[in-house]
């Protein structure tokens, strides 16, 4: 998974500006990669993460997608 795929998944799971999704993970490396990508998207100002819950086989994400006109 890369940053673009993650952002597409968040946009597909959004309702208005809010999103809630569960992303499956296979290993601890997947978990760390997802966290790094989320941090990048948050620092770029594309999302605001409200909740990130690590579950046994997935990562639950809840937050806001920021829309900006460029």
N, C-alpha and C positions, 0 to 999 in steps of 0.2 A: 504494500500500500504506500502511495506517495501522498504528498500534500494536496494535489489536485483531486485525486480520487476521494480523499477524506472530505474535502470541501463539497464535492458533488454529492456524497452520501448524506452530509448534513443538510444540504439544500433540498434533497429529495425527501428527507424526513421532516421538513419544516412545515409549520402551520403559521403563516404570516412570517413574522421575524423569529418566532420561537422554534426550537428544534429539540427533539428527544429521540435518541436512537441507541441501539445496542450494537456494538461492533464485536464480532467474534474474534477471539485470539487463540493461538495455538501454543505459544510459548511465552516465557517472561520477556524475551527479546521483542516480541510483537507488542507487548504491553508498554515497554519503554519507547518503542518507535512511535506508537500512537500518542503517548504523552509528549514526545518531542515535537511531533507534527502539530498537536494542539497548541503547544507553547508558541510555535512559529506563527500559526494563524492568529493567535491572540495578540502577539507582539506587532503583527502587521495591521491589526485593527479590523480584521475580517470577521472575527467572532468574539463573543464574551461568554466564557464558560462559567456557568453557575454551579454545576455539579458534575463530578467525574467519579464514578463508583467502580472499583475493581471487583469484578465477580469472578467466579471460578473459571468460566470459559468465555467470558466476554467483558467488555468495558461499556458501562452505561454512561451516556453523555446527555447533558441537558444544558441549554444555554440560549443565546441570542445571536442571530446572524445579523451583522451590521451591513446595511446597504449604503453605499456612497457613490455619488455621481462623480466621474472623473472626466 
